């Protein structure tokens, strides 16, 4: 066999290389996307106390505003994933980042709850399309031995976005006004979209299942391994071969007999996970203010939650790569259930409250983040964006439920301790769902043997 006919599996090639400067660039760009996404997704939570005061509206009315972006996130996810599996990750990422930047900037000029709700819905479409494709792209450029940790480190950007938003809100809102938070949340992604257009490569695994892309793949892989001999090679993506042979569409693939049970269990786990996550991130500042804290103090204490995620994400990703991905996520959710109950009993002790919120943020953030990395491992390349996207899309409605639940519980007079204790239930449902995925895999292996 001559070099002209040598076949190179792009996935195996990337797995065999050291993590290169080119992959660091991709990680940094994806990190920036997730940071902007985290900031914009939680922007309403940051400005909620100021909005209720400025517009003279009851806080329960903000439930629909907070949920609008999450509805858009769900729709953007289920649409953006399949589109990216057809036309490419990069194109969808550039457009979606620009989209949520533009609509966030426009939302800064809102004067009514209705207009802000519409603009947040449109913002959510861009946010929803960006996240699953960022996960898919990063997972396809990370070597298998580092994949979960790399995706989780990338997802630290979401916590960074929350922390930056919380810290910026504590100073900017009292001095400049709530509109400044949305202006920043719009301008930065618009600039980032141009950077992505220039520097972000397309997924080589996506290109490998398309015709006429050999030269593009060669250039990208040369940046990862400059000394590799790749001239006149035939590039393939081994994980795509089975489904490509049957011609199944990406959505049909993730709902096929081989993947159906895992898909529904992933959806359930992510749905209940985001009930916990978004109820806390959207309503914690308001809950702390109800306890008597100032707006600035409420923002800073609430920022301990995403700060914990900065520690939890890489640690959880390392454990997934080194120990067992399924078991790591299950244990994380069980510990979240324990911590929210403890927080509910620690309302009178500010030091204990801060420590427990930090630990809860570390585990709750890393658990929900790890589901995206876990889903990216389950599906083959031509169904990867769709699999992650539909999990995130269905899960976002858990975020909607969490936002509305927060508004309803506050309307009923529930306090921080009561709300946190209740959240143990969805955390345990997430743990049980992920545990069942592992049991389902064991049953499949026994059947095959």
Secondary structure, 3 states (H helix, E strand, C coil): CCHHHCEEEHHHHHHHCCCCHHHHHHHHHHHHHHHHHHHHHCHHHHHHHHHHHHHCCCHHHHHHHHHHHHHHHHHHHHHHHHHHHHHCHHHHHHHHHHHHHHHHHHHCCCCCHHHHHHHHHHHHHHHHHHHHHHHHHHHHHCCHHHHHHHHHHHHHHHHHHHHHHHHHHHHHHHHCCCHHHHHHHHHHHHHHHHHHHHHCCCCHHHHHCCCCCHHHHHHHHHHHCCCCCCCCCEEECHHHHHHHHHCCCHHHHHCCCCCHHHHHHHHHHHHHHHHHHHHHHHHHHHHHHHCCCCHHHHHHHHHHHHHHHHHHHHHHHHHHHHCCHHHHHHHHHHHHHHHHHHHHCCCCCHHHHHHHHHHHHHHHHHHHHHHHHHHHHHCCHHHHHHHHHHHHHHHHHHHHHHHHHHHHHHHCCCCHHHHHHHCHHHHHHHHHHHHHHHHHHHHHHHHHC
